[in-house]
Amino acid sequence: MLKGQLISSQRYLDRTKVIDKASRFKRFIVCVYPIVLRGKQYTILMDGHHNYAAAKLAGVNPDYRPIGKKAMKIIGTLSEREREAFFINNITDSHYYLVETGDVVEELVMPDTGCKFQVHVNNRWVLGSE
């Protein structure tokens, strides 16, 4: 299920929620999406950040699952190039980072402006120039 390094652009975690899940759950479902970004294979942690942290706290491996059908259907409408630009340009509360270490993935910091695709950068809408 995991291809390449596990990355995320969401750093926010509610520590209380993580501790609660770690103490009550036995299975920690995490949704991931494998993708090549700027020529390198990654797997994006798409949903279940609290479950992932709770699994690590509980000392067990998360149960990795593919993203839901609805998300796959939406992503599937994009070409491979558009998909790459979409994921590079649309981040949550952080630049992409390696989930295991917390280190920022420097190759993914700069936006992708080489694809005709609307993106939100620095509180403005911009359009690529392919």
Secondary structure as GFF3:
##gff-version 3
##sequence-region A 1 130
A	DSSP	beta_strand	5	8	.	.	.	ID=ss1
A	DSSP	alpha_helix	15	24	.	.	.	ID=ss2
A	DSSP	beta_strand	29	37	.	.	.	ID=ss3
A	DSSP	beta_strand	40	47	.	.	.	ID=ss4
A	DSSP	alpha_helix	49	58	.	.	.	ID=ss5
A	DSSP	beta_strand	63	66	.	.	.	ID=ss6
A	DSSP	alpha_helix	69	76	.	.	.	ID=ss7
A	DSSP	alpha_helix	80	89	.	.	.	ID=ss8
A	DSSP	beta_strand	97	98	.	.	.	ID=ss9
A	DSSP	three_ten_helix	106	108	.	.	.	ID=ss10
A	DSSP	beta_strand	118	121	.	.	.	ID=ss11
A	DSSP	beta_strand	124	127	.	.	.	ID=ss12
###
